[in-house]
Amino acid sequence: MVQVRMEASILGANDLLARKNRGIFARQGTLVVNLMSSPGSGKTTVLERSIDYLHDRLRLGVIEGDLYTDQDARRIEKKGVPVKQINTEGACHLDAKMVGEAFESIGEKLDLLFIENVGNLVCPAEFDLGEDFKAVVMSTTEGNDKPSKYPLVFREARVVLLNKIDLLPFTDFSVEQFREDVAKINPHAPVFMVSGRTGEGFEAWIEWLLEEVRKKRAEA
Amino acid sequence: MHEFALIEGIIGIVRDSALQNNIRKVERIKLVVGKLSMALPESLQFAFEAFKAEEELFHHAVLEIEEKEIVCSCGQCNRSFAVEDSVSFICPWCASGSVEIIQGRELYIDCYEGEEC
Protein backbone atom coordinates (compact mmCIF):
# COMPACT_ATOMS: atom_id res chain seq x y z
CA MET A 1 0.00 0.00 0.00
CA VAL A 2 1.33 3.45 -0.87
CA GLN A 3 0.10 6.78 0.34
CA VAL A 4 0.18 9.80 -1.96
CA ARG A 5 -0.08 13.23 -0.36
CA MET A 6 -2.05 15.64 -2.49
CA GLU A 7 -3.16 18.74 -0.62
CA ALA A 8 -4.97 19.59 -3.84
CA SER A 9 -7.90 21.98 -3.80
CA ILE A 10 -10.98 20.29 -5.19
CA LEU A 11 -12.00 23.53 -6.85
CA GLY A 12 -8.49 24.12 -8.21
CA ALA A 13 -9.51 23.66 -11.84
CA ASN A 14 -12.38 26.14 -11.48
CA ASP A 15 -10.23 28.63 -9.59
CA LEU A 16 -7.67 28.59 -12.38
CA LEU A 17 -10.31 29.43 -14.98
CA ALA A 18 -11.79 32.08 -12.67
CA ARG A 19 -8.38 33.76 -12.52
CA LYS A 20 -8.23 33.72 -16.30
CA ASN A 21 -11.70 35.34 -16.50
CA ARG A 22 -10.64 37.94 -13.94
CA GLY A 23 -7.66 38.86 -16.10
CA ILE A 24 -9.86 39.28 -19.19
CA PHE A 25 -12.41 41.41 -17.30
CA ALA A 26 -9.62 43.56 -15.85
CA ARG A 27 -8.00 44.22 -19.22
CA GLN A 28 -11.34 45.39 -20.60
CA GLY A 29 -12.18 47.42 -17.51
CA THR A 30 -15.45 45.53 -17.10
CA LEU A 31 -16.96 45.46 -13.62
CA VAL A 32 -18.49 42.02 -13.08
CA VAL A 33 -21.23 41.41 -10.51
CA ASN A 34 -22.26 37.87 -9.57
CA LEU A 35 -25.90 38.05 -8.44
CA MET A 36 -26.98 35.28 -6.11
CA SER A 37 -30.19 34.45 -4.31
CA SER A 38 -32.78 31.78 -3.56
CA PRO A 39 -35.26 30.98 -6.32
CA GLY A 40 -38.07 33.51 -6.39
CA SER A 41 -36.32 36.30 -4.50
CA GLY A 42 -36.76 38.63 -7.48
CA LYS A 43 -33.23 38.68 -8.90
CA THR A 44 -34.40 39.08 -12.47
CA THR A 45 -36.82 41.88 -11.55
CA VAL A 46 -34.07 43.68 -9.63
CA LEU A 47 -31.85 43.26 -12.67
CA GLU A 48 -34.48 44.61 -15.07
CA ARG A 49 -35.07 47.62 -12.86
CA SER A 50 -31.31 48.24 -12.51
CA ILE A 51 -30.93 48.08 -16.29
CA ASP A 52 -33.63 50.76 -16.65
CA TYR A 53 -31.51 53.08 -14.52
CA LEU A 54 -28.20 52.24 -16.16
CA HIS A 55 -28.61 51.50 -19.85
CA ASP A 56 -28.31 55.14 -20.95
CA ARG A 57 -25.15 55.62 -18.95
CA LEU A 58 -23.18 52.39 -19.34
CA ARG A 59 -22.50 49.60 -21.80
CA LEU A 60 -24.23 46.72 -20.06
CA GLY A 61 -24.24 42.98 -20.58
CA VAL A 62 -25.93 40.08 -18.82
CA ILE A 63 -25.15 36.39 -18.45
CA GLU A 64 -28.22 34.47 -17.33
CA GLY A 65 -27.78 31.20 -15.50
CA ASP A 66 -30.74 28.85 -15.18
CA LEU A 67 -31.24 25.13 -14.97
CA TYR A 68 -33.57 25.20 -17.96
CA THR A 69 -35.41 27.66 -20.26
CA ASP A 70 -34.37 31.02 -21.67
CA GLN A 71 -37.26 32.92 -20.11
CA ASP A 72 -35.00 35.21 -18.08
CA ALA A 73 -32.75 35.95 -21.06
CA ARG A 74 -35.81 36.92 -23.11
CA ARG A 75 -36.91 39.32 -20.36
CA ILE A 76 -33.48 40.98 -20.43
CA GLU A 77 -33.37 41.03 -24.24
CA LYS A 78 -36.48 43.19 -24.24
CA LYS A 79 -34.40 45.85 -22.51
CA GLY A 80 -32.05 45.98 -25.50
CA VAL A 81 -29.07 44.69 -23.55
CA PRO A 82 -26.75 41.96 -24.89
CA VAL A 83 -27.51 38.78 -23.01
CA LYS A 84 -26.29 35.21 -23.09
CA GLN A 85 -28.28 32.41 -21.52
CA ILE A 86 -26.48 29.49 -19.89
CA ASN A 87 -28.60 26.40 -19.19
CA THR A 88 -26.85 24.23 -16.66
CA GLU A 89 -29.35 21.39 -17.27
CA GLY A 90 -29.41 20.11 -13.74
CA ALA A 91 -26.23 21.62 -12.32
CA CYS A 92 -27.05 23.87 -9.39
CA HIS A 93 -24.42 26.56 -10.03
CA LEU A 94 -22.48 28.37 -12.72
CA ASP A 95 -18.78 27.68 -13.03
CA ALA A 96 -15.90 29.73 -14.37
CA LYS A 97 -15.68 27.80 -17.65
CA MET A 98 -19.34 28.47 -18.54
CA VAL A 99 -18.95 32.16 -17.74
CA GLY A 100 -15.72 32.54 -19.72
CA GLU A 101 -17.36 31.05 -22.82
CA ALA A 102 -20.54 33.10 -22.40
CA PHE A 103 -18.56 36.34 -22.06
CA GLU A 104 -16.61 35.52 -25.19
CA SER A 105 -19.80 34.91 -27.13
CA ILE A 106 -21.21 38.30 -26.09
CA GLY A 107 -18.05 39.71 -27.62
CA GLU A 108 -18.73 43.37 -26.83
CA LYS A 109 -16.81 45.85 -24.75
CA LEU A 110 -18.78 46.35 -21.56
CA ASP A 111 -18.59 48.64 -18.56
CA LEU A 112 -20.72 46.41 -16.40
CA LEU A 113 -21.55 42.73 -16.69
CA PHE A 114 -24.19 41.14 -14.48
CA ILE A 115 -24.05 37.40 -14.01
CA GLU A 116 -27.36 36.14 -12.71
CA ASN A 117 -26.45 32.88 -11.03
CA VAL A 118 -28.75 29.88 -10.65
CA GLY A 119 -31.29 30.54 -7.88
CA ASN A 120 -29.64 28.74 -4.97
CA LEU A 121 -27.95 30.05 -1.83
CA VAL A 122 -25.78 26.99 -1.32
CA CYS A 123 -23.74 25.82 -4.27
CA PRO A 124 -22.98 29.03 -6.22
CA ALA A 125 -21.20 30.42 -3.15
CA GLU A 126 -18.34 27.95 -3.64
CA PHE A 127 -17.62 28.73 -7.28
CA ASP A 128 -15.49 31.72 -8.14
CA LEU A 129 -16.46 32.97 -11.60
CA GLY A 130 -13.82 35.68 -11.83
CA GLU A 131 -16.28 38.37 -10.76
CA ASP A 132 -15.32 41.57 -8.96
CA PHE A 133 -17.84 40.86 -6.27
CA LYS A 134 -20.88 38.85 -5.29
CA ALA A 135 -24.19 40.53 -4.55
CA VAL A 136 -26.84 38.65 -2.59
CA VAL A 137 -30.49 39.39 -3.13
CA MET A 138 -32.86 38.28 -0.41
CA SER A 139 -36.56 39.04 -0.16
CA THR A 140 -38.76 39.86 2.80
CA THR A 141 -41.05 36.91 2.05
CA GLU A 142 -38.26 34.40 2.65
CA GLY A 143 -38.20 34.85 6.42
CA ASN A 144 -35.53 36.07 8.76
CA ASP A 145 -33.50 32.91 9.04
CA LYS A 146 -31.69 32.99 5.69
CA PRO A 147 -28.45 34.77 6.68
CA SER A 148 -27.76 32.45 9.61
CA LYS A 149 -28.72 29.36 7.62
CA TYR A 150 -26.57 30.27 4.62
CA PRO A 151 -23.68 32.18 6.18
CA LEU A 152 -21.14 31.54 3.44
CA VAL A 153 -23.02 33.36 0.71
CA PHE A 154 -23.67 36.33 3.01
CA ARG A 155 -20.08 36.34 4.20
CA GLU A 156 -18.70 36.28 0.65
CA ALA A 157 -20.98 39.04 -0.62
CA ARG A 158 -19.72 42.61 -1.02
CA VAL A 159 -23.27 43.95 -0.95
CA VAL A 160 -26.70 42.73 0.17
CA LEU A 161 -30.05 43.73 -1.33
CA LEU A 162 -33.25 43.20 0.60
CA ASN A 163 -35.98 42.98 -2.04
CA LYS A 164 -39.79 43.12 -1.85
CA ILE A 165 -39.85 45.79 0.83
CA ASP A 166 -43.26 46.81 -0.56
CA LEU A 167 -44.55 43.54 0.95
CA LEU A 168 -43.20 44.25 4.45
CA PRO A 169 -46.64 45.11 5.92
CA PHE A 170 -47.88 41.65 4.92
CA THR A 171 -45.06 39.64 6.46
CA ASP A 172 -43.56 39.02 9.90
CA PHE A 173 -40.15 39.93 8.54
CA SER A 174 -38.05 42.03 10.92
CA VAL A 175 -35.72 44.44 9.11
CA GLU A 176 -33.96 45.20 12.36
CA GLN A 177 -33.25 41.52 13.00
CA PHE A 178 -32.08 41.11 9.40
CA ARG A 179 -29.64 44.00 9.67
CA GLU A 180 -28.34 42.60 12.96
CA ASP A 181 -27.84 39.12 11.48
CA VAL A 182 -26.09 40.42 8.37
CA ALA A 183 -23.88 42.68 10.50
CA LYS A 184 -22.73 39.66 12.53
CA ILE A 185 -21.79 37.71 9.42
CA ASN A 186 -20.51 40.49 7.21
CA PRO A 187 -20.19 43.81 9.04
CA HIS A 188 -18.66 45.61 6.04
CA ALA A 189 -21.41 44.87 3.53
CA PRO A 190 -23.81 47.70 2.76
CA VAL A 191 -27.48 46.64 2.81
CA PHE A 192 -29.86 48.24 0.31
CA MET A 193 -33.60 47.93 0.82
CA VAL A 194 -35.39 47.84 -2.51
CA SER A 195 -38.56 46.87 -4.26
CA GLY A 196 -38.03 45.56 -7.77
CA ARG A 197 -41.75 45.93 -8.36
CA THR A 198 -42.21 49.57 -7.33
CA GLY A 199 -38.66 50.84 -7.80
CA GLU A 200 -38.39 52.02 -4.21
CA GLY A 201 -34.83 52.27 -2.90
CA PHE A 202 -33.12 51.91 -6.27
CA GLU A 203 -31.40 55.32 -6.34
CA ALA A 204 -29.04 54.45 -3.49
CA TRP A 205 -28.19 51.01 -4.90
CA ILE A 206 -27.57 52.41 -8.40
CA GLU A 207 -25.39 55.20 -7.06
CA TRP A 208 -23.30 52.70 -5.10
CA LEU A 209 -22.97 50.52 -8.21
CA LEU A 210 -21.92 53.46 -10.40
CA GLU A 211 -19.20 54.30 -7.91
CA GLU A 212 -17.91 50.71 -8.19
CA VAL A 213 -17.89 51.03 -12.00
CA ARG A 214 -15.90 54.27 -11.72
CA LYS A 215 -13.37 52.64 -9.41
CA LYS A 216 -12.95 49.74 -11.83
CA ARG A 217 -12.42 52.09 -14.78
CA ALA A 218 -9.81 54.01 -12.85
CA GLU A 219 -7.89 50.75 -12.32
CA ALA A 220 -8.03 49.70 -15.98
CA MET B 1 -26.28 19.24 -4.72
CA HIS B 2 -23.00 20.55 -6.11
CA GLU B 3 -21.41 17.64 -4.27
CA PHE B 4 -21.68 15.59 -7.47
CA ALA B 5 -19.59 18.19 -9.29
CA LEU B 6 -17.08 18.18 -6.43
CA ILE B 7 -16.80 14.36 -6.38
CA GLU B 8 -16.36 14.35 -10.14
CA GLY B 9 -13.45 16.75 -9.63
CA ILE B 10 -11.96 14.60 -6.86
CA ILE B 11 -12.23 11.42 -8.94
CA GLY B 12 -10.50 13.20 -11.83
CA ILE B 13 -7.64 14.52 -9.70
CA VAL B 14 -7.02 11.17 -7.99
CA ARG B 15 -7.29 9.24 -11.27
CA ASP B 16 -4.61 11.43 -12.90
CA SER B 17 -2.34 11.07 -9.91
CA ALA B 18 -2.90 7.30 -9.66
CA LEU B 19 -1.90 6.89 -13.29
CA GLN B 20 1.30 8.83 -12.71
CA ASN B 21 2.09 6.82 -9.58
CA ASN B 22 1.31 3.40 -11.09
CA ILE B 23 -1.55 2.78 -8.69
CA ARG B 24 -4.09 0.28 -9.95
CA LYS B 25 -6.46 0.20 -7.00
CA VAL B 26 -7.41 3.16 -4.80
CA GLU B 27 -8.24 2.08 -1.24
CA ARG B 28 -8.85 5.31 0.62
CA ILE B 29 -9.25 8.99 -0.21
CA LYS B 30 -9.04 11.54 2.56
CA LEU B 31 -10.75 14.91 2.19
CA VAL B 32 -10.63 17.91 4.46
CA VAL B 33 -13.88 19.87 4.50
CA GLY B 34 -14.39 23.05 6.49
CA LYS B 35 -17.72 23.60 8.22
CA LEU B 36 -18.20 26.89 6.42
CA SER B 37 -17.87 25.19 3.09
CA MET B 38 -21.23 24.39 1.58
CA ALA B 39 -20.36 20.76 0.89
CA LEU B 40 -22.19 18.31 3.14
CA PRO B 41 -20.22 15.22 4.16
CA GLU B 42 -23.28 12.96 3.76
CA SER B 43 -23.92 14.28 0.27
CA LEU B 44 -20.27 13.86 -0.65
CA GLN B 45 -20.42 10.24 0.54
CA PHE B 46 -23.60 9.67 -1.41
CA ALA B 47 -22.11 11.10 -4.59
CA PHE B 48 -18.90 9.15 -4.08
CA GLU B 49 -20.80 5.85 -3.80
CA ALA B 50 -22.51 6.63 -7.10
CA PHE B 51 -19.27 7.46 -8.89
CA LYS B 52 -17.06 4.72 -7.52
CA ALA B 53 -19.30 1.99 -8.87
CA GLU B 54 -18.61 3.31 -12.36
CA GLU B 55 -14.87 2.87 -12.33
CA GLU B 56 -12.74 -0.12 -11.43
CA LEU B 57 -9.92 1.98 -10.02
CA PHE B 58 -12.28 3.13 -7.25
CA HIS B 59 -14.41 0.02 -6.66
CA HIS B 60 -12.89 -0.66 -3.24
CA ALA B 61 -12.20 2.92 -2.23
CA VAL B 62 -13.41 4.43 1.01
CA LEU B 63 -13.96 8.15 1.34
CA GLU B 64 -12.79 9.60 4.64
CA ILE B 65 -13.79 13.15 5.50
CA GLU B 66 -12.17 15.26 8.18
CA GLU B 67 -14.32 18.23 9.14
CA LYS B 68 -12.77 21.47 10.34
CA GLU B 69 -14.40 23.90 12.74
CA ILE B 70 -14.72 27.55 11.80
CA VAL B 71 -11.95 29.60 13.40
CA CYS B 72 -11.35 33.33 12.98
CA SER B 73 -8.50 35.62 13.86
CA CYS B 74 -9.23 39.18 14.91
CA GLY B 75 -7.38 41.90 13.02
CA GLN B 76 -7.84 44.28 15.93
CA CYS B 77 -6.72 42.35 19.02
CA ASN B 78 -5.01 39.42 17.22
CA ARG B 79 -6.85 36.82 19.26
CA SER B 80 -8.56 33.88 17.62
CA PHE B 81 -11.96 32.43 18.30
CA ALA B 82 -14.20 29.58 17.12
CA VAL B 83 -17.48 30.29 15.36
CA GLU B 84 -20.14 27.85 16.47
CA ASP B 85 -23.87 27.40 16.07
CA SER B 86 -24.85 31.05 16.15
CA VAL B 87 -22.89 32.22 13.17
CA SER B 88 -21.19 35.47 14.09
CA PHE B 89 -17.96 36.84 12.73
CA ILE B 90 -17.65 39.50 15.39
CA CYS B 91 -14.69 39.17 17.75
CA PRO B 92 -16.01 38.06 21.17
CA TRP B 93 -12.99 39.68 22.88
CA CYS B 94 -13.03 43.19 21.45
CA ALA B 95 -16.24 43.30 19.33
CA SER B 96 -14.33 44.16 16.16
CA GLY B 97 -15.77 43.11 12.80
CA SER B 98 -12.39 43.05 11.10
CA VAL B 99 -11.81 39.35 11.38
CA GLU B 100 -10.24 36.86 9.05
CA ILE B 101 -11.45 33.30 8.64
CA ILE B 102 -8.38 31.15 9.23
CA GLN B 103 -10.08 27.76 9.27
CA GLY B 104 -13.40 26.40 8.07
CA ARG B 105 -13.23 27.13 4.33
CA GLU B 106 -11.19 24.01 3.51
CA LEU B 107 -12.16 21.86 0.58
CA TYR B 108 -9.21 19.76 -0.47
CA ILE B 109 -7.87 16.26 -1.00
CA ASP B 110 -5.37 15.60 1.76
CA CYS B 111 -4.08 12.26 0.48
CA TYR B 112 -5.08 8.90 -0.92
CA GLU B 113 -3.84 5.35 -0.56
CA GLY B 114 -3.72 2.51 -3.03
CA GLU B 115 -2.06 -0.62 -4.33
CA GLU B 116 0.69 -0.31 -6.89
CA CYS B 117 0.70 -2.23 -10.16
Boltz contact constraints between the chains, C-beta under 6 A:
constraints:
  - contact:
      token1: [A, 1]
      token2: [B, 113]
      max_distance: 6.0
  - contact:
      token1: [A, 2]
      token2: [B, 116]
      max_distance: 6.0
  - contact:
      token1: [A, 3]
      token2: [B, 111]
      max_distance: 6.0
  - contact:
      token1: [A, 3]
      token2: [B, 113]
      max_distance: 6.0
  - contact:
      token1: [A, 4]
      token2: [B, 17]
      max_distance: 6.0
  - contact:
      token1: [A, 4]
      token2: [B, 21]
      max_distance: 6.0
  - contact:
      token1: [A, 4]
      token2: [B, 112]
      max_distance: 6.0
  - contact:
      token1: [A, 5]
      token2: [B, 111]
      max_distance: 6.0
  - contact:
      token1: [A, 6]
      token2: [B, 109]
      max_distance: 6.0
  - contact:
      token1: [A, 6]
      token2: [B, 111]
      max_distance: 6.0
  - contact:
      token1: [A, 8]
      token2: [B, 13]
      max_distance: 6.0
  - contact:
      token1: [A, 8]
      token2: [B, 109]
      max_distance: 6.0
  - contact:
      token1: [A, 9]
      token2: [B, 108]
      max_distance: 6.0
  - contact:
      token1: [A, 10]
      token2: [B, 6]
      max_distance: 6.0
  - contact:
      token1: [A, 10]
      token2: [B, 9]
      max_distance: 6.0
  - contact:
      token1: [A, 10]
      token2: [B, 10]
      max_distance: 6.0
  - contact:
      token1: [A, 10]
      token2: [B, 107]
      max_distance: 6.0
  - contact:
      token1: [A, 10]
      token2: [B, 108]
      max_distance: 6.0
  - contact:
      token1: [A, 92]
      token2: [B, 1]
      max_distance: 6.0
  - contact:
      token1: [A, 92]
      token2: [B, 2]
      max_distance: 6.0
  - contact:
      token1: [A, 93]
      token2: [B, 2]
      max_distance: 6.0
  - contact:
      token1: [A, 122]
      token2: [B, 38]
      max_distance: 6.0
  - contact:
      token1: [A, 123]
      token2: [B, 2]
      max_distance: 6.0
  - contact:
      token1: [A, 125]
      token2: [B, 38]
      max_distance: 6.0
  - contact:
      token1: [A, 126]
      token2: [B, 38]
      max_distance: 6.0
  - contact:
      token1: [A, 148]
      token2: [B, 87]
      max_distance: 6.0
  - contact:
      token1: [A, 151]
      token2: [B, 87]
      max_distance: 6.0
  - contact:
      token1: [A, 152]
      token2: [B, 36]
      max_distance: 6.0
  - contact:
      token1: [A, 152]
      token2: [B, 38]
      max_distance: 6.0
  - contact:
      token1: [A, 184]
      token2: [B, 88]
      max_distance: 6.0
  - contact:
      token1: [A, 184]
      token2: [B, 90]
      max_distance: 6.0
  - contact:
      token1: [A, 185]
      token2: [B, 89]
      max_distance: 6.0
  - contact:
      token1: [A, 187]
      token2: [B, 97]
      max_distance: 6.0
